[in-house]
Amino acid sequence: MMKKKSIIRELGEDELLLPYLVNAALLANDRIKYYLTLLQTAKAKAEHPTMEFPDLRVERVTAGEKDAELDNTVMSSVKLDSGKFMIPFSDRIIGYICGCMEDMIRPFAVSDKTNEEAFTHRFTEISRLLPGPDTKVITNEDITMITSGDRGRGDSLHMLVMDLHKSLNRLQEEIAGEIIDGASTYMLTDNDKVLVKAFMKGLNRTAPLKFGHPGLGTTVTRSGQKLLIQNDIGETDAHVMVINVQGTDASMTYTDVHMPRLLFFQSLFDAYRVEWEDTLSKSACEQLEERIFHLSVGKYSATDTDKLEIFLEHLGSRIVFLIDWNRARKKLRNFMRNRDCIQVLKWAADNEKGHRGFLVLGGEQLIFESLEVASKIPMRYGEPLYQVIGGERTMEFFKWVLERSSSGLLEKQTHLFIQDEIKAELLRYFHSAHQDLMELCSEHASLMVEMATTVNDTLLHIRYGEDAELVRKNANRAKKWEKDADELVNRIRSLSRRIEVAEFFTTLIMIADDVVDYMEEAAFMTTIAVDTVRSENIRTCLCSIAGMTLKGCQEFLKALYASQYLTLSFTPEEMQNFLKSVNLIFDVEEECDAALRTARTHIITESADFRELHVAMEIAVNLEKSTNSLMKASFTIKDNIFESLNLWGMR
């Protein structure tokens, strides 16, 4: 433990009271926060009388205010005309506020006369604009003058409170008699110091993840039966936390202007039985003024001191993950759904990775630069990445990014090195999406083989069995497979929109889907052929063409699988297998052309009537068209392979 030079002994008799004055001022600050929240909530209730609002009793007790009548203020508030409100005890509330303001200014009369004069002058000017002591009606302008946090509107009592609070924190650090693991402390017992060490152990464990951002300053003092631990978190005026420890109970009072971050903070204690009394964090708060801060109170009751120390350590370790949280969420929202952003940030906190490293390395700009390398078309700001590589993989990628950003910076690696690693990882994810496209194409080709097999079996059955019911069942199966194939086409078109060289997959699947369409049409016509096509020669010709089509589909699936292995390091055997399947498809297409001419001759000369001629001709032509499309699809694969090999050779 390091001893900080105390200034208390250098002060005169009156100055000996300074630590107590500062302590009283900080307690007064807590009460003022309650009064401001009370006025804002009462106004909101008056404006929305049908909605439910909290009575703020828990907040009153936590702040140390003993006037229980104030619990009736919110429910009894009424809106009058012309922006006026009847708020019970408003005169009393304003009187309490003024008393607390005097308590907050009093320490500076001892320590810093210049600050004391400046704060007193501001308070005097603001007091002139406040309602009189006997006023029962308060206006919207009065509440704004008291609670406004917008410095653009001019001075307000709320802003004076925030400035006083900052100065008090600095003053408290100056008079602290001891530094315990980085916390400025005074008036502590030996038992208090054990709890402070537990809290600071957690805070110091994760503090490096703030990466130079200001914040996490901790001050600790004792007030009667309470041990008060205060942390300033970051730079935001209304973003503070006070932990009140009595016995084995720890009460957290947390204020924030961002409701999503407040709810996120609460989620960090899922493993502990924390009772959250913060009714302000419910939907009613959405009707309150935009700039007000939200106050959350959580209480944890430990079974013994050891459990209390464990909880305080956990609490201290969570605070760093609140710094710049809302900024990180907005950056990630460029690429993911909001709920996924929060889930990723929750993961980063639970696993002590954090998000500040990602922001230090450039945030969303880093990802957009990476996408320019990975994507064939530069993505616009705000265009979601999850629509390209999928929601789950996007979350997985950003978890890796947050982890790698933090670990790289902690290891003192250069920003450029880490950024290049992230770009390479994104390329890997796009390559993974490339593999997904190939798998979808293979699945589509498998459906094609199933359909060709079914059509071939159906025509053989018509030739030998003439079971009409089986033919209809096969046609229905083919129809279902066509719908499944259409879904795959849509998925491929959606995925391939922005993936490097993925236009090939869109072209391929559109041609291959023609094969499916032609065969489904042939399958439908077999339901008519079972009763109309009687010629044995015609049936034999149709079976012959169907058999060739099936062979072509099987070879196409082989060619598609073989093409996946034709990278820069392919073997001659792998290329030979691919070219063999492609050439067999070309042979099938030529054989099918010849078979169609033979079939036409038999169909025209042997059909008993127009129905038999038309049905048989439709089946034959559709099957032959499917082999033509198979040949086009094979050419597409072959051209893409040779073009890729040519590009690799140029590199």
C-alpha positions as CSV (number, residue, x, y, z in Angstrom):
1,M,0.0,0.0,0.0
2,M,1.2,3.5,-0.9
3,K,0.8,6.4,1.5
4,K,-0.4,9.5,-0.2
5,K,0.8,12.7,1.3
6,S,-1.9,14.1,3.5
7,I,-2.8,17.7,3.4
8,I,-5.1,17.5,6.4
9,R,-2.3,18.1,9.0
10,E,-1.2,21.2,7.2
11,L,-4.7,22.8,7.6
12,G,-5.9,24.8,10.5
13,E,-8.5,23.9,13.1
14,D,-11.5,24.4,10.8
15,E,-9.8,22.5,8.0
16,L,-9.7,19.4,10.1
17,L,-13.4,19.0,9.2
18,L,-12.7,18.9,5.4
19,P,-13.0,15.1,5.0
20,Y,-16.3,15.2,6.7
21,L,-17.5,18.1,4.7
22,V,-16.6,16.4,1.5
23,N,-18.3,13.2,2.6
24,A,-21.4,15.2,3.5
25,A,-21.2,16.9,0.1
26,L,-21.1,13.6,-1.8
27,L,-24.1,12.3,0.2
28,A,-25.9,15.5,-0.6
29,N,-25.1,14.8,-4.3
30,D,-26.8,11.4,-4.0
31,R,-29.9,13.1,-2.5
32,I,-30.0,15.7,-5.3
33,K,-30.0,13.0,-7.9
34,Y,-33.1,11.5,-6.2
35,Y,-34.9,14.9,-6.1
36,L,-34.2,15.6,-9.8
37,T,-35.5,12.2,-10.8
38,L,-38.5,12.7,-8.6
39,L,-39.4,16.0,-10.3
40,Q,-38.9,14.5,-13.8
41,T,-40.9,11.4,-13.0
42,A,-43.7,13.4,-11.4
43,K,-43.9,15.6,-14.5
44,A,-44.0,12.5,-16.8
45,K,-46.8,11.0,-14.7
46,A,-48.8,14.3,-14.9
47,E,-48.4,14.3,-18.7
48,H,-49.3,10.6,-19.0
49,P,-51.8,9.9,-16.2
50,T,-52.9,6.5,-17.5
51,M,-49.4,5.0,-17.5
52,E,-47.7,3.4,-14.5
53,F,-44.7,5.1,-12.9
54,P,-42.7,4.2,-9.8
55,D,-43.1,6.0,-6.5
56,L,-39.2,6.1,-6.2
57,R,-39.4,4.9,-2.6
58,V,-36.4,2.6,-3.0
59,E,-34.4,5.5,-4.6
60,R,-35.4,7.7,-1.7
61,V,-34.2,5.2,0.9
62,T,-31.0,4.5,-1.0
63,A,-30.2,8.2,-1.2
64,G,-30.7,8.7,2.5
65,E,-33.8,10.9,2.4
66,K,-36.1,10.2,5.4
67,D,-39.2,12.2,4.2
68,A,-41.6,9.3,3.4
69,E,-44.3,11.7,2.3
70,L,-42.4,12.3,-0.9
71,D,-43.4,8.8,-2.0
72,N,-46.8,10.2,-2.8
73,T,-45.5,12.9,-5.1
74,V,-45.5,11.0,-8.4
75,M,-49.0,9.5,-8.1
76,S,-50.6,12.8,-7.0
77,S,-49.0,15.0,-9.7
78,V,-51.5,16.7,-12.1
79,K,-51.0,18.7,-15.3
80,L,-52.6,22.1,-15.5
81,D,-53.0,24.2,-18.6
82,S,-50.3,26.2,-20.4
83,G,-47.4,23.9,-19.3
84,K,-48.0,24.1,-15.6
85,F,-48.0,21.2,-13.1
86,M,-49.4,20.7,-9.7
87,I,-46.7,18.6,-8.1
88,P,-47.2,17.9,-4.4
89,F,-44.4,19.0,-2.0
90,S,-42.6,20.8,-4.9
91,D,-41.8,23.6,-2.5
92,R,-40.4,21.2,0.0
93,I,-38.4,19.4,-2.7
94,I,-36.9,22.6,-4.0
95,G,-36.0,23.6,-0.4
96,Y,-34.3,20.2,0.1
97,I,-32.3,20.8,-3.2
98,C,-31.2,24.2,-2.0
99,G,-30.0,22.7,1.3
100,C,-28.1,20.0,-0.5
101,M,-26.5,22.6,-2.8
102,E,-25.2,24.5,0.3
103,D,-23.7,21.2,1.6
104,M,-22.0,20.6,-1.8
105,I,-20.5,24.1,-1.9
106,R,-19.4,24.2,1.8
107,P,-16.1,22.2,1.4
108,F,-14.8,24.7,-1.1
109,A,-15.1,27.5,1.5
110,V,-12.3,25.7,3.4
111,S,-10.2,24.3,0.5
112,D,-10.7,26.6,-2.5
113,K,-12.1,30.1,-2.1
114,T,-12.0,30.8,-5.8
115,N,-14.2,27.7,-6.6
116,E,-16.4,28.5,-3.7
117,E,-17.1,32.0,-5.0
118,A,-17.7,30.8,-8.5
119,F,-20.1,28.1,-7.4
120,T,-21.9,30.4,-5.0
121,H,-22.4,33.0,-7.7
122,R,-23.8,30.4,-10.2
123,F,-26.2,29.1,-7.5
124,T,-27.3,32.6,-6.6
125,E,-28.1,33.3,-10.2
126,I,-30.0,30.1,-10.7
127,S,-31.9,30.5,-7.4
128,R,-33.4,33.8,-8.7
129,L,-35.1,31.8,-11.4
130,L,-36.5,29.0,-9.2
131,P,-40.1,29.0,-7.8
132,G,-40.6,30.8,-4.5
133,P,-40.8,28.9,-1.2
134,D,-44.6,28.9,-1.1
135,T,-45.2,27.9,-4.7
136,K,-47.5,25.0,-5.3
137,V,-47.6,25.2,-9.1
138,I,-44.4,24.5,-11.0
139,T,-43.9,25.2,-14.7
140,N,-42.2,23.3,-17.5
141,E,-39.6,26.0,-17.6
142,D,-38.9,25.6,-13.9
143,I,-38.3,21.9,-14.3
144,T,-36.0,22.5,-17.2
145,M,-34.1,25.1,-15.2
146,I,-33.6,22.5,-12.4
147,T,-33.0,19.3,-14.4
148,S,-31.6,20.2,-17.8
149,G,-28.4,18.5,-18.8
150,D,-28.0,20.4,-22.1
151,R,-25.3,23.0,-21.8
152,G,-26.5,24.5,-25.1
153,R,-29.6,25.8,-23.3
154,G,-27.6,27.7,-20.7
155,D,-26.8,27.0,-17.1
156,S,-29.1,24.9,-14.9
157,L,-29.1,23.5,-11.4
158,H,-28.4,20.0,-12.7
159,M,-25.3,21.2,-14.6
160,L,-24.1,23.0,-11.5
161,V,-24.5,19.8,-9.5
162,M,-22.4,17.8,-12.1
163,D,-19.6,20.4,-12.0
164,L,-19.6,20.4,-8.2
165,H,-19.5,16.6,-8.2
166,K,-16.4,16.6,-10.5
167,S,-14.6,19.2,-8.3
168,L,-15.6,17.2,-5.2
169,N,-14.1,14.1,-6.7
170,R,-10.8,15.9,-7.3
171,L,-10.9,17.4,-3.8
172,Q,-11.5,13.9,-2.3
173,E,-8.5,12.6,-4.1
174,E,-6.4,15.4,-2.7
175,I,-7.4,14.7,0.9
176,A,-7.2,10.9,0.7
177,G,-5.0,9.6,3.4
178,E,-4.2,6.3,1.6
179,I,-4.1,4.7,-1.8
180,I,-5.2,1.1,-1.8
181,D,-4.4,-0.7,-5.1
182,G,-5.2,2.5,-7.0
183,A,-8.3,3.6,-5.0
184,S,-8.2,6.9,-3.1
185,T,-9.5,6.2,0.4
186,Y,-10.0,7.9,3.7
187,M,-11.5,7.1,7.1
188,L,-11.5,3.4,6.5
189,T,-11.3,0.5,9.0
190,D,-9.1,-2.5,8.5
191,N,-12.1,-4.6,7.5
192,D,-13.0,-1.9,5.0
193,K,-9.6,-2.2,3.4
194,V,-10.1,-5.9,2.8
195,L,-13.3,-5.2,0.8
196,V,-11.6,-2.3,-1.1
197,K,-8.8,-4.7,-2.1
198,A,-11.3,-7.2,-3.4
199,F,-13.1,-4.6,-5.5
200,M,-9.8,-3.2,-6.9
201,K,-8.5,-6.7,-7.6
202,G,-11.4,-7.1,-10.1
203,L,-11.1,-3.6,-11.5
204,N,-7.3,-3.8,-12.0
205,R,-7.6,-7.2,-13.7
206,T,-9.7,-5.8,-16.6
207,A,-8.6,-2.1,-16.4
208,P,-6.0,-2.6,-19.2
209,L,-8.8,-3.2,-21.6
210,K,-9.7,0.5,-21.5
211,F,-6.6,1.1,-23.6
212,G,-5.8,4.6,-22.5
213,H,-9.4,5.9,-22.2
214,P,-9.9,8.1,-19.1
215,G,-12.0,6.7,-16.3
216,L,-12.2,4.1,-13.6
217,G,-11.0,6.5,-10.9
218,T,-12.2,5.0,-7.6
219,T,-12.7,6.8,-4.3
220,V,-13.7,5.1,-1.0
221,T,-14.8,6.4,2.3
222,R,-16.8,5.4,5.4
223,S,-20.0,7.2,6.5
224,G,-21.4,5.8,9.7
225,Q,-22.4,2.2,9.1
226,K,-21.8,2.5,5.3
227,L,-18.7,1.8,3.2
228,L,-19.1,4.0,0.1
229,I,-17.2,3.0,-3.1
230,Q,-17.5,5.4,-6.0
231,N,-16.2,4.9,-9.5
232,D,-16.4,7.6,-12.2
233,I,-16.5,5.0,-15.1
234,G,-15.7,7.3,-18.0
235,E,-16.1,11.0,-19.0
236,T,-19.8,11.3,-19.2
237,D,-21.2,13.6,-16.5
238,A,-24.1,11.3,-15.6
239,H,-22.2,8.0,-15.9
240,V,-21.2,7.1,-12.3
241,M,-21.6,4.3,-9.9
242,V,-21.8,4.3,-6.1
243,I,-21.5,1.0,-4.1
244,N,-23.0,1.1,-0.6
245,V,-21.8,-1.8,1.6
246,Q,-23.4,-2.5,5.0
247,G,-22.5,-5.7,6.7
248,T,-22.6,-8.4,4.0
249,D,-25.1,-6.4,1.8
250,A,-23.9,-4.5,-1.3
251,S,-26.1,-2.0,-3.0
252,M,-25.2,-0.6,-6.4
253,T,-26.5,2.8,-7.5
254,Y,-25.8,3.2,-11.2
255,T,-26.7,6.1,-13.4
256,D,-26.6,6.3,-17.2
257,V,-28.1,8.4,-20.0
258,H,-28.3,5.3,-22.3
259,M,-31.0,2.8,-21.3
260,P,-29.6,-0.1,-23.5
261,R,-26.3,0.2,-21.6
262,L,-28.0,0.2,-18.3
263,L,-29.8,-3.0,-19.2
264,F,-26.5,-4.4,-20.4
265,F,-24.9,-3.6,-17.1
266,Q,-27.7,-5.5,-15.3
267,S,-27.1,-8.5,-17.5
268,L,-23.5,-8.7,-16.3
269,F,-24.7,-10.1,-13.0
270,D,-26.8,-13.0,-14.3
271,A,-24.7,-15.4,-12.2
272,Y,-25.5,-13.5,-9.0
273,R,-28.8,-13.0,-7.2
274,V,-29.0,-9.3,-7.6
275,E,-32.4,-7.7,-6.9
276,W,-32.9,-4.8,-9.2
277,E,-35.2,-2.1,-7.8
278,D,-34.8,0.2,-10.8
279,T,-38.4,0.7,-12.0
280,L,-37.1,3.6,-14.0
281,S,-35.6,1.2,-16.5
282,K,-39.0,0.0,-17.6
283,S,-41.0,1.2,-20.6
284,A,-42.4,4.1,-18.8
285,C,-39.0,5.8,-19.0
286,E,-39.4,6.1,-22.8
287,Q,-42.0,8.9,-22.1
288,L,-39.5,10.9,-20.1
289,E,-37.3,13.7,-21.5
290,E,-34.6,12.4,-23.7
291,R,-31.7,13.9,-21.8
292,I,-32.5,12.7,-18.3
293,F,-30.3,10.1,-16.8
294,H,-31.7,6.7,-15.7
295,L,-31.0,5.5,-12.2
296,S,-30.7,1.8,-11.4
297,V,-30.4,0.3,-7.9
298,G,-29.3,-3.3,-7.4
299,K,-28.9,-5.1,-4.1
300,Y,-26.8,-8.2,-3.5
301,S,-27.0,-10.0,-0.1
302,A,-24.0,-12.2,0.6
303,T,-24.2,-15.2,3.0
304,D,-20.8,-14.3,4.4
305,T,-17.8,-12.0,4.0
306,D,-16.0,-14.3,1.6
307,K,-19.0,-14.3,-0.8
308,L,-19.2,-10.5,-0.5
309,E,-15.5,-10.2,-1.5
310,I,-16.1,-12.4,-4.5
311,F,-19.1,-10.3,-5.6
312,L,-17.1,-7.0,-5.2
313,E,-14.3,-8.4,-7.2
314,H,-16.7,-9.4,-10.0
315,L,-18.4,-6.0,-9.8
316,G,-15.1,-4.2,-10.1
317,S,-14.1,-6.3,-13.1
318,R,-17.2,-5.4,-15.0
319,I,-16.9,-1.6,-15.0
320,V,-14.4,-1.3,-17.9
321,F,-16.9,-2.9,-20.2
322,L,-19.2,0.1,-19.8
323,I,-16.7,2.5,-21.2
324,D,-17.6,3.5,-24.8
325,W,-20.1,0.7,-24.8
326,N,-22.8,2.6,-26.7
327,R,-20.3,3.8,-29.2
328,A,-19.1,0.3,-29.9
329,R,-22.7,-0.9,-30.2
330,K,-23.4,1.8,-32.9
331,K,-20.2,0.8,-34.8
332,L,-21.2,-2.9,-34.8
333,R,-24.7,-2.1,-35.8
334,N,-23.3,-1.3,-39.3
335,F,-22.8,-5.0,-39.8
336,M,-25.2,-6.8,-37.5
337,R,-28.7,-6.7,-36.1
338,N,-28.9,-4.7,-32.8
339,R,-29.7,-7.7,-30.7
340,D,-26.7,-9.5,-32.2
341,C,-24.5,-6.5,-31.4
342,I,-25.5,-6.6,-27.8
343,Q,-25.0,-10.4,-27.6
344,V,-21.4,-10.0,-29.0
345,L,-20.6,-7.2,-26.5
346,K,-22.0,-9.4,-23.7
347,W,-19.8,-12.3,-24.9
348,A,-16.8,-9.9,-24.9
349,A,-17.5,-8.8,-21.3
350,D,-18.2,-12.3,-20.0
351,N,-14.9,-13.6,-21.5
352,E,-13.0,-10.4,-20.5
353,K,-12.1,-9.4,-24.0
354,G,-13.7,-6.0,-24.2
355,H,-14.5,-3.8,-27.1
356,R,-12.2,-0.8,-26.7
357,G,-9.4,-2.5,-28.6
358,F,-11.7,-2.7,-31.7
359,L,-12.5,1.0,-31.4
360,V,-8.8,1.9,-31.0
361,L,-7.9,0.1,-34.2
362,G,-10.5,2.0,-36.2
363,G,-13.9,0.5,-35.5
364,E,-16.2,0.2,-38.4
365,Q,-13.7,1.9,-40.8
366,L,-11.3,-1.1,-40.3
367,I,-14.0,-3.5,-41.3
368,F,-15.1,-1.4,-44.3
369,E,-11.5,-1.3,-45.5
370,S,-11.3,-5.1,-45.1
371,L,-14.5,-5.5,-47.1
372,E,-13.0,-3.5,-50.0
373,V,-10.4,-6.3,-50.2
374,A,-12.8,-9.2,-49.7
375,S,-15.9,-8.0,-51.6
376,K,-16.1,-7.6,-55.4
377,I,-18.2,-4.4,-54.9
378,P,-17.3,-2.0,-52.1
379,M,-20.0,-2.1,-49.5
380,R,-21.7,1.1,-48.5
381,Y,-21.6,2.4,-45.0
382,G,-24.4,0.7,-43.0
383,E,-24.8,-2.2,-45.4
384,P,-25.1,-5.3,-43.2
385,L,-22.5,-7.9,-43.4
386,Y,-24.8,-10.5,-42.0
387,Q,-26.8,-10.5,-45.3
388,V,-23.6,-11.6,-47.1
389,I,-22.0,-14.3,-44.8
390,G,-25.0,-15.0,-42.5
391,G,-25.9,-13.8,-39.0
392,E,-24.2,-16.5,-37.0
393,R,-20.9,-16.3,-38.9
394,T,-21.0,-12.5,-38.6
395,M,-21.3,-12.8,-34.9
396,E,-18.5,-15.4,-34.8
397,F,-16.3,-13.1,-36.9
398,F,-16.8,-10.1,-34.6
399,K,-16.2,-12.1,-31.5
400,W,-12.9,-13.0,-33.0
401,V,-12.2,-9.4,-34.0
402,L,-12.9,-8.1,-30.5
403,E,-10.7,-10.8,-28.9
404,R,-7.8,-10.3,-31.4
405,S,-7.9,-6.5,-31.1
406,S,-7.6,-6.7,-27.4
407,S,-4.9,-9.5,-27.3
408,G,-2.9,-7.8,-30.0
409,L,-2.9,-4.4,-28.3
410,L,-2.1,-6.0,-24.9
411,E,0.9,-7.8,-26.5
412,K,2.1,-4.4,-27.9
413,Q,1.8,-5.5,-31.5
414,T,1.6,-2.8,-34.1
415,H,-1.8,-1.6,-35.2
416,L,-0.9,-2.4,-38.9
417,F,-0.1,-6.0,-38.0
418,I,-3.4,-6.5,-36.1
419,Q,-5.4,-4.8,-38.8
420,D,-3.8,-7.0,-41.5
421,E,-4.7,-10.1,-39.5
422,I,-8.3,-8.9,-39.3
423,K,-8.5,-8.3,-43.0
424,A,-7.1,-11.8,-43.7
425,E,-9.6,-13.3,-41.3
426,L,-12.5,-11.6,-43.1
427,L,-11.1,-13.0,-46.4
428,R,-11.3,-16.4,-44.8
429,Y,-14.9,-15.9,-43.9
430,F,-15.7,-14.8,-47.5
431,H,-13.8,-17.9,-48.7
432,S,-16.0,-19.9,-46.3
433,A,-19.0,-18.3,-47.8
434,H,-17.5,-19.3,-51.2
435,Q,-17.5,-22.9,-50.0
436,D,-21.1,-22.6,-48.9
437,L,-22.0,-21.6,-52.4
438,M,-20.3,-24.6,-53.8
439,E,-22.1,-26.8,-51.3
440,L,-25.4,-25.3,-52.3
441,C,-24.7,-25.9,-55.9
442,S,-23.8,-29.5,-55.1
443,E,-27.0,-29.9,-53.2
444,H,-28.9,-28.5,-56.2
445,A,-27.1,-31.0,-58.5
446,S,-28.0,-33.9,-56.1
447,L,-31.7,-32.9,-56.5
448,M,-31.1,-32.9,-60.2
449,V,-29.9,-36.5,-60.0
450,E,-32.8,-37.5,-57.9
451,M,-35.2,-36.1,-60.4
452,A,-33.5,-37.7,-63.4
453,T,-33.5,-41.1,-61.5
454,T,-37.2,-40.7,-60.8
455,V,-38.1,-39.8,-64.4
456,N,-36.0,-42.7,-65.7
457,D,-37.7,-45.1,-63.2
458,T,-41.1,-43.8,-64.1
459,L,-40.7,-44.3,-67.8
460,L,-39.4,-47.8,-67.2
461,H,-42.4,-48.5,-65.1
462,I,-44.7,-47.2,-67.8
463,R,-43.0,-49.4,-70.3
464,Y,-43.4,-52.5,-68.1
465,G,-45.9,-51.9,-65.3
466,E,-48.4,-49.1,-66.2
467,D,-49.1,-48.3,-62.5
468,A,-50.7,-44.9,-62.8
469,E,-50.7,-44.2,-59.0
470,L,-46.9,-44.7,-58.8
471,V,-46.4,-42.4,-61.7
472,R,-48.5,-39.6,-60.1
473,K,-46.5,-40.0,-56.8
474,N,-43.2,-39.7,-58.7
475,A,-44.5,-36.6,-60.4
476,N,-45.5,-35.0,-57.1
477,R,-42.0,-35.9,-55.7
478,A,-40.4,-34.2,-58.7
479,K,-42.6,-31.1,-58.1
480,K,-41.4,-30.9,-54.5
481,W,-37.8,-31.3,-55.6
482,E,-38.2,-28.4,-58.1
483,K,-39.5,-26.1,-55.2
484,D,-36.5,-27.2,-53.1
485,A,-34.2,-26.4,-56.0
486,D,-35.8,-23.0,-56.4
487,E,-35.1,-22.2,-52.8
488,L,-31.4,-23.1,-53.3
489,V,-31.3,-20.8,-56.3
490,N,-32.6,-17.9,-54.3
491,R,-30.1,-18.6,-51.5
492,I,-27.2,-18.7,-53.9
493,R,-28.3,-15.5,-55.6
494,S,-28.5,-13.8,-52.3
495,L,-25.2,-15.0,-50.9
496,S,-23.2,-14.5,-54.1
497,R,-24.1,-10.8,-54.5
498,R,-20.9,-9.5,-53.0
499,I,-18.5,-12.3,-52.7
500,E,-15.4,-12.2,-54.8
501,V,-15.7,-14.1,-58.1
502,A,-19.1,-15.4,-56.9
503,E,-20.9,-14.3,-60.0
504,F,-19.9,-17.7,-61.4
505,F,-22.3,-19.4,-59.0
506,T,-25.2,-17.3,-60.0
507,T,-24.6,-18.0,-63.7
508,L,-24.1,-21.7,-63.0
509,I,-27.2,-22.2,-60.8
510,M,-29.5,-20.4,-63.3
511,I,-28.3,-22.7,-66.1
512,A,-28.5,-25.8,-63.9
513,D,-32.0,-24.9,-62.7
514,D,-33.1,-25.1,-66.3
515,V,-32.3,-28.8,-66.2
516,V,-34.5,-29.2,-63.1
517,D,-37.4,-27.3,-64.8
518,Y,-37.2,-29.4,-68.0
519,M,-37.2,-32.6,-66.0
520,E,-40.0,-31.6,-63.8
521,E,-42.1,-30.8,-66.9
522,A,-41.2,-34.3,-68.3
523,A,-42.2,-35.8,-65.0
524,F,-45.6,-34.1,-65.2
525,M,-46.1,-35.3,-68.7
526,T,-45.5,-38.9,-67.6
527,T,-48.8,-38.7,-65.6
528,I,-50.6,-38.3,-69.0
529,A,-48.3,-40.7,-70.9
530,V,-49.3,-43.6,-68.6
531,D,-52.7,-43.6,-70.3
532,T,-51.9,-42.2,-73.8
533,V,-48.5,-43.6,-75.0
534,R,-49.1,-47.2,-76.1
535,S,-46.5,-47.7,-78.8
536,E,-43.7,-50.1,-77.6
537,N,-41.1,-48.4,-79.8
538,I,-42.0,-44.9,-78.5
539,R,-41.8,-46.1,-74.9
540,T,-38.4,-47.7,-75.6
541,C,-37.1,-44.4,-77.2
542,L,-38.3,-42.4,-74.2
543,C,-36.6,-44.8,-71.8
544,S,-33.4,-44.5,-73.8
545,I,-33.3,-40.7,-73.7
546,A,-34.2,-40.7,-69.9
547,G,-31.3,-43.1,-69.3
548,M,-28.9,-40.8,-71.1
549,T,-30.2,-37.8,-69.1
550,L,-29.6,-39.6,-65.9
551,K,-26.1,-40.5,-66.9
552,G,-25.5,-36.8,-67.8
553,C,-26.8,-35.6,-64.4
554,Q,-24.6,-38.1,-62.6
555,E,-21.5,-37.0,-64.5
556,F,-22.4,-33.3,-63.8
557,L,-22.5,-34.0,-60.1
558,K,-19.1,-35.7,-60.4
559,A,-17.7,-32.8,-62.3
560,L,-18.9,-30.3,-59.7
561,Y,-17.3,-32.2,-56.9
562,A,-14.1,-32.6,-58.9
563,S,-13.9,-28.9,-59.6
564,Q,-13.6,-28.1,-55.9
565,Y,-10.2,-29.7,-55.8
566,L,-8.8,-27.8,-58.7
567,T,-6.8,-25.1,-56.9
568,L,-3.3,-23.9,-57.5
569,S,-1.9,-27.1,-56.1
570,F,-4.2,-29.6,-58.0
571,T,-2.7,-32.9,-59.1
572,P,-2.9,-34.3,-62.7
573,E,-5.3,-37.0,-61.5
574,E,-7.7,-34.4,-60.1
575,M,-7.7,-32.5,-63.4
576,Q,-8.2,-35.7,-65.3
577,N,-11.2,-36.7,-63.2
578,F,-12.8,-33.3,-63.8
579,L,-12.2,-33.3,-67.6
580,K,-13.4,-36.9,-67.9
581,S,-16.8,-36.1,-66.4
582,V,-17.1,-32.9,-68.6
583,N,-16.3,-34.8,-71.8
584,L,-18.8,-37.6,-70.9
585,I,-21.5,-34.9,-70.5
586,F,-20.6,-33.6,-74.0
587,D,-20.9,-37.2,-75.3
588,V,-24.3,-37.6,-73.6
589,E,-25.6,-34.4,-75.2
590,E,-24.6,-35.6,-78.7
591,E,-26.0,-39.1,-78.1
592,C,-29.2,-37.5,-76.8
593,D,-29.5,-35.4,-80.0
594,A,-29.3,-38.5,-82.1
595,A,-31.7,-40.4,-79.8
596,L,-34.2,-37.5,-80.1
597,R,-34.2,-37.8,-84.0
598,T,-34.9,-41.5,-83.7
599,A,-37.6,-40.9,-81.2
600,R,-39.2,-38.3,-83.4
601,T,-39.4,-40.7,-86.3
602,H,-41.2,-43.3,-84.2
603,I,-43.5,-40.8,-82.6
604,I,-44.6,-39.3,-85.9
605,T,-45.0,-42.6,-87.7
606,E,-46.4,-44.7,-84.8
607,S,-48.6,-42.5,-82.7
608,A,-52.2,-43.6,-82.7
609,D,-53.6,-40.1,-82.3
610,F,-52.5,-36.5,-81.7
611,R,-52.5,-36.9,-77.9
612,E,-50.0,-39.7,-78.0
613,L,-47.9,-37.8,-80.4
614,H,-48.0,-34.6,-78.4
615,V,-47.3,-36.2,-75.0
616,A,-44.4,-38.4,-76.2
617,M,-42.9,-35.5,-78.1
618,E,-43.0,-33.2,-75.0
619,I,-41.3,-35.8,-72.9
620,A,-38.6,-36.4,-75.4
621,V,-37.9,-32.7,-76.1
622,N,-37.8,-31.7,-72.5
623,L,-35.3,-34.5,-71.6
624,E,-33.1,-33.5,-74.6
625,K,-33.3,-29.8,-73.6
626,S,-32.1,-30.8,-70.1
627,T,-29.0,-32.4,-71.6
628,N,-28.3,-29.2,-73.6
629,S,-28.5,-27.2,-70.3
630,L,-26.2,-29.8,-68.7
631,M,-23.6,-29.2,-71.4
632,K,-23.9,-25.4,-70.9
633,A,-23.5,-25.7,-67.2
634,S,-20.4,-27.9,-67.7
635,F,-18.9,-25.4,-70.0
636,T,-19.5,-22.7,-67.3
637,I,-17.6,-24.8,-64.7
638,K,-14.8,-25.5,-67.2
639,D,-14.4,-21.9,-68.3
640,N,-14.3,-20.7,-64.7
641,I,-11.6,-23.3,-63.8
642,F,-9.4,-22.3,-66.7
643,E,-9.9,-18.6,-66.1
644,S,-9.0,-19.0,-62.4
645,L,-5.9,-21.0,-63.4
646,N,-4.9,-18.3,-65.8
647,L,-5.3,-15.6,-63.2
648,W,-3.2,-17.6,-60.7
649,G,-0.5,-18.0,-63.4
650,M,-0.4,-14.2,-63.9
651,R,0.1,-13.5,-60.2
